[in-house]
């Protein structure tokens, strides 16, 4: 298990209030993203597919590797402006666009 001093991967979800909701991507697992209520992360937006994408967190010793995967969505996804055609290993401060929603990926040091 990663130590308490290890960076914690987080996805920042924008809220209508103008603030962001941080989602910790630990322990290892998968978080589905889409407009359907059965997703771990629900984005209510007409440009977002019901099951749009998945974020996968994998523990590797003292760190977590986090991958972003578009699930063949109609409108696609972008990471740092590049269309996602295959799994993308996320890096600190990457920007993910799903429809017209911008998510941010960070490693948070507690």
Secondary structure, 3 states (H helix, E strand, C coil): CCCCCCCEEEEEEECCCCCEEEEECCCCEEEEEECCCCCCEECCCCCCCCCCEEEEEEEECCEEEEEEEECCCCCCEEECCEECCCCEECCCCCEEEECCEEEEEEEECC
